[in-house]
Amino acid sequence: TTATIEATGSGILAIQTATGTMNIATTASIRAVNLATGGAAQTVTVGSTNSTSTLTLQAGTGGVDVTGDLRTNKWIGKGADGVAVTDTTLVSDATLTVSLVAGVKYGFRFRCFTINAGAAEGVKFALSGTATVTAMKAMITIFDDVLNTMVALSRVTALGSSVGAAMSTGDGFATVDGVIECNAAGTFVVQLAQNATGANAGVIMQRNSSMEIVRLT
């Protein structure tokens, strides 16, 4: 059976029931369901602000994807090792990046697993991106997993400010925790590089490194 309901112009189309249940695409048929997917600018509201209201988003193994500016929480994990960074020029990670919205405050944490080819060269981290900052505070902490020792701990308040240390050859770990108040919208990303120039093969951001970012305002 095929049925079409279409409303054009500037009027209102209302489909409602007083106390019953409304179902849309609830049978077992395979189909695509689109809601407000037209090309024009649209404001879409789902759910109620009543104190007892609930909203459930559910999916199978296909998951739930969000496209567009970040206005809620987001978690990202690396599914593969990154490329080796072989000098002291900071390089943005290709996976651990997100878009920020202007005028919004975010809390964030990066968990960075690394492997280092040379002790003298070490590793350094920074925050970067195309977003601009009204205010930011972040703590960068670096651990030498071979010696089981914290080798660096410092606060940064600007994008591009780095914290680094010499490391044992082998595994390391770092966290970057803080809050950023976004001025102009843009990207936000963690960076890494060797802390000193050397002949060894560089430092790699490893698989399972991750980021969490939470909208605070």
Disulfide bonds with the S-S distance in Angstrom:
none
